[in-house]
Amino acid sequence: MSKKVTIGLKPTGQPKPAADNWVENRADVEPMKRLTIDITESLHRKIKSDCAKRGTKIADEVRELLLQKYGNV
Protein backbone atom coordinates (compact mmCIF):
# COMPACT_ATOMS: atom_id res chain seq x y z
CA MET A 1 0.00 0.00 0.00
CA SER A 2 1.35 3.45 -0.90
CA LYS A 3 0.30 6.81 0.32
CA LYS A 4 0.11 9.90 -1.80
CA VAL A 5 1.05 13.15 -0.19
CA THR A 6 0.36 16.39 -1.99
CA ILE A 7 2.29 19.48 -1.18
CA GLY A 8 0.48 22.72 -1.76
CA LEU A 9 1.85 25.92 -3.18
CA LYS A 10 3.97 28.23 -1.10
CA PRO A 11 1.70 30.67 0.77
CA THR A 12 1.79 34.16 -0.71
CA GLY A 13 0.30 37.44 0.20
CA GLN A 14 0.47 36.77 3.91
CA PRO A 15 1.80 39.56 6.11
CA LYS A 16 5.36 39.13 7.29
CA PRO A 17 5.99 38.50 10.97
CA ALA A 18 6.89 41.62 12.95
CA ALA A 19 10.48 40.42 13.45
CA ASP A 20 11.05 40.16 9.67
CA ASN A 21 9.74 43.69 9.15
CA TRP A 22 11.97 45.01 11.92
CA VAL A 23 15.09 43.38 10.46
CA GLU A 24 14.38 44.63 6.94
CA ASN A 25 13.47 48.19 7.95
CA ARG A 26 15.85 49.11 10.74
CA ALA A 27 17.57 52.33 9.79
CA ASP A 28 19.34 52.96 13.08
CA VAL A 29 21.84 50.10 12.67
CA GLU A 30 24.90 50.19 10.45
CA PRO A 31 25.07 47.21 8.06
CA MET A 32 27.29 44.39 9.28
CA LYS A 33 30.17 42.68 7.46
CA ARG A 34 31.43 39.17 8.15
CA LEU A 35 35.04 38.61 9.26
CA THR A 36 36.67 35.19 9.14
CA ILE A 37 39.89 34.38 10.99
CA ASP A 38 41.85 31.20 11.60
CA ILE A 39 42.87 30.32 15.15
CA THR A 40 44.27 27.18 16.74
CA GLU A 41 41.91 24.53 18.03
CA SER A 42 43.19 24.97 21.58
CA LEU A 43 42.55 28.73 21.52
CA HIS A 44 39.07 28.19 20.08
CA ARG A 45 38.31 25.60 22.77
CA LYS A 46 39.45 28.03 25.51
CA ILE A 47 37.42 30.94 24.12
CA LYS A 48 34.34 28.78 23.63
CA SER A 49 34.61 27.35 27.15
CA ASP A 50 35.04 30.76 28.77
CA CYS A 51 32.13 32.22 26.79
CA ALA A 52 29.91 29.30 27.78
CA LYS A 53 30.76 29.85 31.46
CA ARG A 54 29.81 33.53 31.14
CA GLY A 55 26.77 32.84 28.95
CA THR A 56 28.06 35.04 26.14
CA LYS A 57 28.61 34.50 22.43
CA ILE A 58 32.08 34.34 20.91
CA ALA A 59 31.10 36.90 18.26
CA ASP A 60 30.00 39.38 20.94
CA GLU A 61 33.27 38.96 22.85
CA VAL A 62 35.43 39.37 19.73
CA ARG A 63 33.37 42.38 18.63
CA GLU A 64 33.92 43.99 22.05
CA LEU A 65 37.68 43.37 21.89
CA LEU A 66 37.85 44.92 18.41
CA LEU A 67 35.90 47.96 19.61
CA GLN A 68 38.29 48.36 22.54
CA LYS A 69 41.28 48.24 20.18
CA TYR A 70 39.88 50.32 17.30
CA GLY A 71 37.07 52.30 18.91
CA ASN A 72 33.65 53.08 17.52
CA VAL A 73 34.52 54.28 14.03
MIDOSE-1310 file (N, C-alpha, C; in nm, 2 decimals, decimal comma, always signed):
residues 73
mskk	+0,08/-0,12/+0,00/+0,00/+0,00/+0,00/+0,09/+0,12/+0,00; +0,06/+0,22/-0,09/+0,14/+0,34/-0,09/+0,04/+0,46/-0,06; +0,10/+0,56/+0,00/+0,03/+0,68/+0,03/+0,07/+0,79/-0,06; -0,02/+0,87/-0,10/+0,01/+0,99/-0,18/+0,00/+1,11/-0,09
vtig	+0,10/+1,19/-0,10/+0,10/+1,31/-0,02/+0,12/+1,43/-0,12; +0,03/+1,52/-0,11/+0,04/+1,64/-0,20/+0,09/+1,76/-0,12; +0,17/+1,83/-0,18/+0,23/+1,95/-0,12/+0,17/+2,07/-0,19; +0,11/+2,15/-0,12/+0,05/+2,27/-0,18/+0,15/+2,38/-0,22
lkpt	+0,10/+2,48/-0,28/+0,18/+2,59/-0,32/+0,23/+2,67/-0,20; +0,34/+2,74/-0,22/+0,40/+2,82/-0,11/+0,30/+2,94/-0,08; +0,27/+2,96/+0,04/+0,17/+3,07/+0,08/+0,22/+3,20/+0,03; +0,14/+3,28/-0,03/+0,18/+3,42/-0,07/+0,08/+3,52/-0,02
gqpk	+0,12/+3,64/-0,02/+0,03/+3,74/+0,02/+0,00/+3,75/+0,17; +0,07/+3,67/+0,25/+0,05/+3,68/+0,39/+0,14/+3,78/+0,45; +0,09/+3,85/+0,55/+0,18/+3,96/+0,61/+0,30/+3,89/+0,68; +0,41/+3,96/+0,67/+0,54/+3,91/+0,73/+0,53/+3,93/+0,88
paad	+0,59/+3,84/+0,95/+0,60/+3,85/+1,10/+0,67/+3,98/+1,13; +0,63/+4,03/+1,25/+0,69/+4,16/+1,29/+0,84/+4,16/+1,30; +0,90/+4,05/+1,34/+1,05/+4,04/+1,34/+1,11/+4,06/+1,21; +1,05/+4,00/+1,10/+1,11/+4,02/+0,97/+1,10/+4,16/+0,92
nwve	+0,99/+4,23/+0,95/+0,97/+4,37/+0,91/+1,08/+4,45/+0,99; +1,10/+4,42/+1,12/+1,20/+4,50/+1,19/+1,34/+4,49/+1,13; +1,38/+4,36/+1,10/+1,51/+4,34/+1,05/+1,53/+4,41/+0,91; +1,43/+4,40/+0,83/+1,44/+4,46/+0,69/+1,43/+4,62/+0,70
nrad	+1,37/+4,67/+0,80/+1,35/+4,82/+0,80/+1,42/+4,90/+0,90; +1,52/+4,84/+0,97/+1,59/+4,91/+1,07/+1,69/+5,01/+1,01; +1,67/+5,13/+1,04/+1,76/+5,23/+0,98/+1,86/+5,28/+1,08; +1,84/+5,25/+1,21/+1,93/+5,30/+1,31/+2,06/+5,21/+1,33
vepm	+2,07/+5,10/+1,25/+2,18/+5,01/+1,27/+2,27/+5,01/+1,14; +2,40/+5,03/+1,16/+2,49/+5,02/+1,04/+2,50/+4,88/+0,99; +2,50/+4,86/+0,86/+2,51/+4,72/+0,81/+2,63/+4,65/+0,86; +2,62/+4,52/+0,88/+2,73/+4,44/+0,93/+2,81/+4,37/+0,81
krlt	+2,93/+4,34/+0,84/+3,02/+4,27/+0,75/+3,07/+4,15/+0,82; +3,09/+4,04/+0,75/+3,14/+3,92/+0,82/+3,30/+3,92/+0,81; +3,36/+3,87/+0,92/+3,50/+3,86/+0,93/+3,54/+3,72/+0,96; +3,63/+3,66/+0,89/+3,67/+3,52/+0,91/+3,81/+3,52/+0,95
idit	+3,85/+3,45/+1,06/+3,99/+3,44/+1,10/+4,02/+3,29/+1,13; +4,14/+3,25/+1,12/+4,19/+3,12/+1,16/+4,26/+3,13/+1,29; +4,22/+3,04/+1,39/+4,29/+3,03/+1,51/+4,31/+2,88/+1,55; +4,40/+2,86/+1,64/+4,43/+2,72/+1,67/+4,31/+2,66/+1,74
eslh	+4,30/+2,52/+1,74/+4,19/+2,45/+1,80/+4,19/+2,48/+1,95; +4,31/+2,48/+2,01/+4,32/+2,50/+2,16/+4,27/+2,64/+2,20; +4,30/+2,74/+2,12/+4,26/+2,87/+2,15/+4,10/+2,88/+2,14; +4,05/+2,82/+2,03/+3,91/+2,82/+2,01/+3,83/+2,75/+2,12
rkik	+3,89/+2,64/+2,17/+3,83/+2,56/+2,28/+3,83/+2,64/+2,40; +3,94/+2,72/+2,43/+3,94/+2,80/+2,55/+3,84/+2,92/+2,54; +3,84/+2,98/+2,43/+3,74/+3,09/+2,41/+3,60/+3,04/+2,43; +3,57/+2,93/+2,36/+3,43/+2,88/+2,36/+3,39/+2,84/+2,51
sdca	+3,49/+2,78/+2,58/+3,46/+2,73/+2,71/+3,44/+2,86/+2,80; +3,52/+2,96/+2,79/+3,50/+3,08/+2,88/+3,37/+3,15/+2,85; +3,34/+3,16/+2,72/+3,21/+3,22/+2,68/+3,09/+3,14/+2,73; +3,10/+3,01/+2,73/+2,99/+2,93/+2,78/+2,97/+2,95/+2,93
krgt	+3,08/+2,96/+3,00/+3,08/+2,99/+3,15/+3,01/+3,12/+3,18; +3,04/+3,22/+3,09/+2,98/+3,35/+3,11/+2,84/+3,37/+3,05; +2,81/+3,27/+2,97/+2,68/+3,28/+2,90/+2,68/+3,39/+2,79; +2,79/+3,41/+2,72/+2,81/+3,50/+2,61/+2,84/+3,43/+2,48
kiad	+2,83/+3,51/+2,37/+2,86/+3,45/+2,24/+3,00/+3,49/+2,21; +3,07/+3,40/+2,14/+3,21/+3,43/+2,09/+3,21/+3,56/+2,01; +3,11/+3,57/+1,91/+3,11/+3,69/+1,83/+3,10/+3,82/+1,91; +3,02/+3,82/+2,01/+3,00/+3,94/+2,09/+3,13/+3,97/+2,17
evre	+3,20/+3,87/+2,22/+3,33/+3,90/+2,29/+3,43/+3,95/+2,19; +3,44/+3,89/+2,07/+3,54/+3,94/+1,97/+3,51/+4,08/+1,93; +3,38/+4,10/+1,90/+3,34/+4,24/+1,86/+3,38/+4,34/+1,97; +3,36/+4,31/+2,10/+3,39/+4,40/+2,21/+3,54/+4,42/+2,21
lllq	+3,62/+4,32/+2,19/+3,77/+4,34/+2,19/+3,81/+4,43/+2,07; +3,75/+4,41/+1,96/+3,79/+4,49/+1,84/+3,74/+4,64/+1,86; +3,63/+4,66/+1,93/+3,59/+4,80/+1,96/+3,68/+4,86/+2,06; +3,73/+4,78/+2,16/+3,83/+4,84/+2,25/+3,96/+4,88/+2,18
kygn	+4,00/+4,80/+2,09/+4,13/+4,82/+2,02/+4,11/+4,94/+1,92; +4,00/+4,94/+1,84/+3,99/+5,03/+1,73/+3,88/+5,14/+1,75; +3,81/+5,13/+1,86/+3,71/+5,23/+1,89/+3,59/+5,22/+1,80; +3,49/+5,30/+1,83/+3,36/+5,31/+1,75/+3,39/+5,40/+1,64
v	+3,41/+5,35/+1,52/+3,45/+5,43/+1,40/+3,33/+5,49/+1,34
